[in-house]
């Protein structure tokens, strides 16, 4: 047994150049594999982030459901879903000649999921309040300010939900 343990150091001492070359090759190969793995994981993460940004916000899925509220409750309980928000398209309002805006209702989770950015004021809290995009204010003859009352002629979009 003593003879066996003497062979390894003797072999390393005899073949110094080959031993150094092999050890450097192993280190470089492991560094190359590690750097490629890091580059690939960063590339995948960047592609996912770009897809989220191009989709309009940081959300994974949207689901249209009209007719069966039980399926919405089932979707809320899904373990793979972290956050769940609900929204509804209420109808359309005509703000000027040939300009219509969509009237939608969102819950507080949707403002985070859909990445809304509020420039001034606060989010609507009561039924008679709305938040308008900045470009819509330019379409009015008299430019409204935050808190002003405005009249909208709107078409309500009736959707019926039936429970089975």
N, C-alpha and C positions, 0 to 999 in steps of 0.2 A: 504494500500500500504506500509506503514511503517513496518508492520508486515512481509511482504514478504522479504524486504531487510534485515531484522534482521535474517531471517532463514538461509541464505547462510553462513554468518560468524559463526553463532552458530553451524551449521552442520560441517563446516571445523574445528572448534576448538574441537568439540566432537570426531571426527574421524580423528585425526592427522595422525596416522600410515597409515590408508587406503588412505587418501588424498596424503600423500607423496609417497606412493607406486604407486598410479595411475599416478601421475605427472611424476615420474621417468620412469615408463613404457611407457608413451606417448613420453617422450624425447628420450628414447633408441630406440623405434620403428621408430621414425622419422629419427634419425641418421642412423639406419640400412638401411632404405629405400633409404636415400640420398647416403650412401656409395655404396650400390649395384647399384644404377643408375650411379654413377660416374665410377665404375668399368666396367660396361657394355658398357658405351659410350667410355671409353678408349680402351677396348678390340676390339670394332668395328672399331675404328680409326686405331688401330695397324694392324688389319687384312687387311684393305683397303691399308694401306701403304706397307705391305708385298706383297700383290698381285701386286701392282704397281712395286715394286722393282724386283719381280720375272719375270714380264713381260718385263723387259729391260729398263724401263724408266717411267717417269711421264706423261703418256698419257692415255686417256680413250678409244679411239677407233681408228682403222685404217680401211681404206676403199680402196678397189681396184676398180678402174674404168677405163675402156678403151672402148671408143666408143661413149660416150655421155658427152661432157664437160659441158652441161647445168646442169646435175645432180650435178657436182662438185660445180658449182656456187650456186645451191640451198642449198647444204650442208654447204657452207660458211656462208650463211645468216641465218642458224638455230640459234635461240636465246639461246639454251642450250649449244652451243659450244663457249668456251672462246677463244681458240687459234686454228688456222687452218694452217697446213703446207702441202706442196705438195712435193712429191718425185717421181722419175722415175728410173726404172732399165734400164740402158743404154745398158748393155751387160756384157760380161765376158772376162777377159784378162788372158792369160797364162803367169805366171811369172817364172816358172821353170817346170821341168818334173813332171807331175802329180799334179801340184798345179795351181789352178785357183782362181781368185778373182772376185768378183762381182763389176762392175762399176755402181755406182748409183749417181744420182744427187739429191741434197736436197736444199731447200731454207733456209733462215736464221732462220725461226721459227722452222724448224725441228731440228736444232742443239740444241735448248733448250728443245724441247719436247722429243727427243730421248735420251737426256742426254749424248751427245758426250763429251768426255774429250780429249782435245788437249794437248799433252805432250810438243811438240816443234813446233815452227813456227806459221803459221796463216792458217786460212781456205782458200781454193782455191777461187779465185775471177775471174780468166779468164778461157776461154774455155779449154786451153791447160794444166791447172794445176789440180793436184789430191792430195789427202791426203791419205797416206797409213798407215795401221796398222803396229805396230812395228814388229810383227812376219814375215811379208812379206819381210822386209829388210834383214833378215837373209838368205833368199832363193836365193838372188843374189850372183854371184861369187864375184863381186866387190861391197862392201856395199855402196849404195848411201847415200849422205848427203842432208840436206835441201837445195833446190834450184838447185840441179843437174838435168840435163835432162836425162831421161831414155826412152828407146823405149819399147813399149808394143805391143805384137801381140794380138789383141782383135777381138772378134766377136760381132758385133753390133746387138742388139735385136730390130728388127723393130716392132713397134706397131703403128697402124694407128688410129687416132682419126677422127671420122666423125661427122659432124654437121648435124642435122636434121632440 
